[in-house]
Amino acid sequence: MTDIVCKRCGNCCHHVNDEGKVVKCKHLVKLANGKTLCRIYKKRLGAFCDDEHKRFCVLRENSQYNYEGCVFNYLDSSKPMFPTKK
């Protein structure tokens, strides 16, 4: 996977919390042009995405879900689609 083809939509930087609500990673920033970036990109892997320290960042290909419109979904078409739209 490379950053060059990533659409920077931020969909893979969201998770479903214990209450079933879709929330974004605390390090995700949305830009004025609609794209996103990670404030800690170079050190993101293994970093906690939430204040409860229950979820942490993984490589996109290790995510348990596919995401609507993501160019990396073809890596494993057997993965379920992310359960809830944000």
Buried (B, 14 or more C-beta within 10 A) or exposed (E): EEEEEBBBBBBBBBBBEEEEEBBBBEBBEEEEEEEBEBEEEEEBEEEBBBEEEEBBBBEBEEBEBBBEEBEBBEBEEEBEEBEEEE
